[in-house]
């Protein structure tokens, strides 16, 4: 952006330029008046004061005072970074930092929770698989322990010492001493 574009778009620039030009005009008039009207001794003092006034005018013009805060920010001000130099933001910097810290903590906590939720879901799926395995093994064991299955296994192994009893079961009583 050149000087003319900035002059056209920024009304505060016009006001600041007018102030600087007025101060320069005043200082140049002071210099001319002091040269014509005073003696050589006063001329030296006036030159020093005019140099000081010129120096003050330059310093005043070069000082980067904050522009008055406008009620609305334009996209140009936001993208240009002018919003970051406003007095309001400088006053609220600690609040902004606190909010940023809370956001970081929030994001970290959410990430940690999501990671734990994935672990829990994985473990739940594994638990279901293990339960199915346990049920199938338990049903196999129940099937193999049935009396008919045990007898059939004994016959296949040609074990003749075991057989089904013809007598009903009875309780053996042991006398207490």
PLY file of the C-alpha trace (Angstrom):
ply
format ascii 1.0
element vertex 177
property float x
property float y
property float z
element edge 176
property int vertex1
property int vertex2
end_header
0.00 0.00 0.00
1.52 3.32 -0.96
1.28 6.66 0.81
-1.68 7.94 -1.24
-3.80 4.84 -0.60
-3.20 5.10 3.12
-4.07 8.81 3.03
-7.37 8.08 1.26
-8.44 5.16 3.46
-7.43 6.38 6.93
-9.21 9.48 8.34
-7.00 9.43 11.45
-4.00 9.79 9.16
-5.43 13.09 7.82
-5.82 14.45 11.33
-2.32 13.41 12.37
-0.80 14.85 9.17
-2.58 18.17 9.71
-1.27 18.36 13.28
2.31 17.67 12.20
2.13 20.23 9.37
0.71 22.85 11.73
3.50 22.25 14.23
6.11 22.39 11.46
4.63 25.68 10.21
4.65 27.14 13.71
8.25 26.08 14.28
9.38 27.53 10.91
7.61 30.82 11.69
9.32 30.89 15.09
12.67 30.39 13.39
12.06 33.25 10.88
10.81 35.62 13.58
13.72 34.85 15.84
16.29 35.44 13.07
14.87 38.79 11.98
13.93 40.35 15.29
16.60 39.44 17.80
20.24 40.29 18.21
23.14 37.91 17.68
23.11 36.77 21.34
19.42 36.14 21.21
19.90 34.53 17.83
22.03 31.79 19.34
19.45 31.19 22.08
16.61 31.23 19.59
18.44 28.79 17.30
18.84 26.45 20.23
15.19 26.84 21.14
14.12 26.47 17.50
16.25 23.34 17.20
14.63 22.12 20.39
11.17 22.96 19.10
11.91 21.22 15.79
13.24 18.27 17.73
10.11 18.27 19.89
7.89 18.50 16.78
9.70 15.55 15.18
9.47 13.55 18.38
5.78 14.40 18.68
5.17 13.32 15.09
7.26 10.16 15.49
5.56 9.14 18.71
3.35 6.16 18.11
0.33 7.07 20.12
-2.53 4.71 20.07
-5.35 5.67 17.80
-8.68 6.12 19.52
-10.49 2.82 19.69
-13.22 2.61 17.11
-16.47 0.89 17.91
-16.15 -1.50 14.97
-13.11 -3.17 13.53
-12.70 -3.64 9.83
-11.29 -6.76 8.25
-8.22 -4.75 7.25
-7.56 -3.80 10.90
-7.99 -7.36 12.11
-5.79 -8.93 9.43
-3.26 -6.11 9.69
-2.83 -6.73 13.40
-4.15 -3.35 14.53
-6.59 -5.11 16.81
-3.68 -6.54 18.80
-2.31 -3.11 19.65
-5.49 -1.73 21.15
-5.59 -0.78 24.77
-8.48 -3.15 25.48
-6.53 -6.21 24.38
-3.45 -5.16 26.31
-5.56 -4.79 29.43
-7.18 -8.19 28.93
-4.01 -10.13 28.02
-4.05 -12.16 31.26
-7.64 -13.17 30.69
-6.81 -14.19 27.13
-3.85 -16.24 28.36
-6.02 -17.89 31.02
-8.64 -18.82 28.41
-5.88 -20.21 26.15
-4.51 -22.33 29.02
-8.00 -23.66 29.77
-8.48 -24.50 26.09
-5.20 -26.42 26.05
-6.22 -28.32 29.19
-9.67 -29.00 27.69
-8.24 -30.36 24.45
-5.70 -32.51 26.33
-8.38 -33.87 28.66
-10.68 -34.65 25.75
-7.87 -36.46 23.92
-7.08 -38.48 27.04
-10.76 -39.40 27.52
-11.14 -40.46 23.89
-8.04 -42.63 24.18
-9.41 -44.29 27.32
-12.82 -44.80 25.65
-11.15 -46.57 22.72
-9.26 -48.81 25.16
-12.48 -49.59 27.03
-14.31 -50.46 23.78
-11.45 -52.72 22.69
-11.41 -54.48 26.07
-15.22 -54.91 26.00
-15.02 -56.57 22.59
-12.26 -58.86 23.84
-14.36 -59.69 26.92
-17.30 -60.72 24.72
-15.02 -62.99 22.66
-13.61 -64.61 25.81
-17.13 -65.16 27.19
-18.13 -66.95 24.00
-15.04 -69.13 24.27
-15.82 -69.88 27.93
-19.42 -70.83 27.10
-18.35 -73.15 24.29
-15.71 -74.82 26.51
-18.23 -75.13 29.35
-20.79 -76.77 27.06
-18.14 -79.20 25.75
-17.19 -80.12 29.31
-20.84 -80.63 30.25
-21.35 -82.84 27.23
-18.28 -84.96 27.96
-19.23 -85.40 31.60
-22.62 -86.92 30.90
-22.99 -90.50 32.00
-23.70 -91.81 28.55
-20.65 -90.12 27.11
-18.42 -91.46 29.90
-19.71 -95.02 29.33
-19.18 -94.71 25.62
-15.60 -93.55 26.15
-14.98 -96.50 28.50
-16.24 -98.97 25.95
-14.10 -97.45 23.23
-11.03 -97.78 25.46
-11.86 -101.38 26.40
-11.78 -100.64 30.07
-13.77 -103.43 31.75
-13.16 -102.61 35.39
-15.70 -99.83 35.47
-19.34 -100.49 34.90
-22.77 -99.17 35.89
-23.88 -100.21 39.33
-27.06 -102.25 39.76
-27.50 -101.19 43.36
-28.83 -97.81 44.33
-26.44 -95.42 46.01
-26.43 -95.41 49.79
-24.99 -93.16 52.50
-22.11 -94.36 54.60
-22.36 -93.23 58.13
-19.25 -92.62 60.11
-19.61 -92.62 63.87
-18.23 -89.59 65.62
-15.77 -90.15 68.36
0 1
1 2
2 3
3 4
4 5
5 6
6 7
7 8
8 9
9 10
10 11
11 12
12 13
13 14
14 15
15 16
16 17
17 18
18 19
19 20
20 21
21 22
22 23
23 24
24 25
25 26
26 27
27 28
28 29
29 30
30 31
31 32
32 33
33 34
34 35
35 36
36 37
37 38
38 39
39 40
40 41
41 42
42 43
43 44
44 45
45 46
46 47
47 48
48 49
49 50
50 51
51 52
52 53
53 54
54 55
55 56
56 57
57 58
58 59
59 60
60 61
61 62
62 63
63 64
64 65
65 66
66 67
67 68
68 69
69 70
70 71
71 72
72 73
73 74
74 75
75 76
76 77
77 78
78 79
79 80
80 81
81 82
82 83
83 84
84 85
85 86
86 87
87 88
88 89
89 90
90 91
91 92
92 93
93 94
94 95
95 96
96 97
97 98
98 99
99 100
100 101
101 102
102 103
103 104
104 105
105 106
106 107
107 108
108 109
109 110
110 111
111 112
112 113
113 114
114 115
115 116
116 117
117 118
118 119
119 120
120 121
121 122
122 123
123 124
124 125
125 126
126 127
127 128
128 129
129 130
130 131
131 132
132 133
133 134
134 135
135 136
136 137
137 138
138 139
139 140
140 141
141 142
142 143
143 144
144 145
145 146
146 147
147 148
148 149
149 150
150 151
151 152
152 153
153 154
154 155
155 156
156 157
157 158
158 159
159 160
160 161
161 162
162 163
163 164
164 165
165 166
166 167
167 168
168 169
169 170
170 171
171 172
172 173
173 174
174 175
175 176
